[in-house]
Amino acid sequence: MSRRVLPRRQFLAAASGLAVLPAWAQFRVEIAGIGMRQIPLAVASFRDELSSGVPVSEVVRADLLRSGLFRLIEAPDAMDERSQPVLADWRARGADALVAGSVSRLADGRLDVRHKLWDAVKGEELIGRSQTVLPADLRLAAHRVADEIHENLTGERGVFSTRITYVVQQGPRYSLVVTDADGENAQVALNSPDPIISPAWSPDGKSLAYVSFESRKAVVWVQDTQTGQRRMLANFRGSNSAPAWAPDGNSLALALSRDGLTQIYSIPAAGGEPQRLTSSRAIDTEPVYTADGQQIYFVSDRGGGPQIYRMPAAGGRAERVSFDGDYNISPSVSPDGRSLAYISRVSGGAFKLMTLEVASGTVRTLTSTRDDESPSFAPNGRLIVYSTRADGRDVLMTTTLDGRIKTRLLTSGADVREPAWGPFGR
């Protein structure tokens, strides 16, 4: 069955509790590209980090590189937060800032993770922090270190301690997976012999909505990410697809064909009778809310081909917002509402990740691949995760908004698709 039929998620031929993901789906990261206006930063190896089993400084470096905002300066020797570096020497090496720290095991088995950040330009200490975590949370502690460095040096929150979800297909089986933002620390939320598509995070990060075909039709489920408890949200006549949470978490928009052609509806998060939001003679699908909850972007073929439209969140008059190309689908709205990421079919039949500046209508192509799908913004709006084809497999990528820095998250022997980036907070 083609993966390129509108609406893709609806027509794609597409138990509970979290479990450790088998080794075949663990990630390694490849970072490519050169960014502009990067902050030169040295991250020294943390004292005793190797004895903990997680190379904290390596995790921090990879996080910061992936953001596209930092350029790493070599730090050949291990240092800790008690070091007294000669900052003028680090400045002479080209570093604007320096990070060092340590990992210590406490008597109760927990780990004390400490780090310090120095400003080599001003010659002063910026921050010094300590966090105590269980050994299983050491990677999360490293991501939090990277987040704090990112925020202190850029003024914007980092997203390294957030999570992503995606669907893995290996042979005839499907898994809904949750990982750290770098693709590590994977856990399976759902295993199924039937397709799973369209995962969507609740605003508080405690629940996932998704579409499962386990009933031999598209049905929307909601699952608690901590307990694994799941409940059926939408199982109406026809297809139930493309769930999207309202920012307040009290309702979801989704696409239903219960009354004929697929249209956009709103349904309470607790379940109940849906309210119809569109009434067109076309297929309307793939709704997504703006961060302020005032508008919904969606895909419709009411103009003859699939294009992206916008309407008030309560329904009403829709206006077309995509005009470049004859096939534009899968909108994702940036947190500030200024940009859309979406997939466009371009000349030659390639499907590429694009961004649209809403105010000006300026369109930018971000990729050189030919089979991109399912873009999702990071909660700080600085990165986009999406799926694409490489070496005969579906893989996940992240990209900066200028397309200059791309990170490939690779698996062994499995297809990975339908990514969604979770909110801030764990």
C-alpha positions, 0 to 999 in steps of 0.5 A: 500500500502506498504511503503517499495517499492523502491523508497518509496517516488515515489510509496507512495500513497501518499490551501496555506498560513500559519495558526496556527496548531490545538492543536492535533499536538503540541509537547512535548519533551522527552529526553533520553540517556546519552552523553559523554564529556558534559559541566556542565552548570547551567541555572537559571530561568529568572526574570519575565519570567512567566509573559510573558507566555513563560518559557524562561529558560526552553526552553533554558535548553531543547534546550541545553539538546537535543544537547547532549553536556551539562549536567544541574546543578540545579539552585534553585533560579531565577537570572537575568543579574544584579546578581553578583554570587560567581562563585567559589560557582557555581564551587563547585556545579559542574558547569563550566558555569552559565546563568541568565537573565530577561524578561521585557515588554516595553511600546510599548508591545514588550519584552526585553529579556536579558541574561548573561553567566559566566565562573565559571572555569575562574571566569569571564563574557563571554557574556551579550546580549539583544534582543527586540522581539514581544510577538509572537517571545519570544520562538524564542528569547529563542532559540537564547539565547540557540544558543549563549550559544552553540556557545560560549561554544563549538565554533560551531553554535547552531541550536535551532532557525532553523526550521523543516518541516514534514507531518502530517496525521490525518485520510484522511487528510494531512498537511505540517507543519513548526515548530521550531527545538524543534517541537513547534510553529507549522504552517500549510503550506498546507492542503490537502485530498491527500498525501504530501511527500518529503518536501525539504528546499531551501538554504535560507529557504524561500521556500519549494519544495514538492510532492503533489498528488492532481492531482492524480499523483506525481507533484512537487510544490514550496511554499513561506514559508512567503506568502504561494504562491505556483507554480507547478514546475514539472508536466511532463508525469509519476511521478515527485518526490524527489526534492532536492535543489542545494546549490546555490538555482538556480536549483533542482534535482528531479526524473522523469519517463517522458522518461520511468524508473525513472531517475535523472534530474536537473531543474531550480528553476524558472521552465523550461525544465529539464536536464537528469543527469542519463541514466541507465536501473534501477530506479534512485531516491532520489537525494541529493546534497553535500554542495559544490554543486559538487556531488549528492548522489542518490539511484539506483537498478542498482546493483539488489537492492537499494543502494546509489551511488554518481556522479558529480552534472552535471551527469556522471559516478556513483560510489557505496558508500553503501555496508553493507546490500542489501537495503539502501535508503534515503541518507542525506549528512552532511554539511561537506560532511564527513558522510551520514545518511541513512536507511538500512534494516537489519536482521529480516526485520527492517529498521534502521537509519545508518551513513556512514563515507564516507572516511573510509566506517565505518557504525554505527547503531544509533537506536534500533527501527525497522521502521525508515525513512527519516533522515535529518541532522541539519545545523551544522551536530550535530543532525539528525531528522528522523521518526519512529514507536512508540506505533502504530504511526509515530513519529519524533525523533532527535538523536546525531551522536553517538546515545546516546541522543534521543529526541522524539517529540510526537503528539496526534492522528496523524502520523508524517513523512517525516521530513526535517531540515531547514537551518540557518537563519529565 
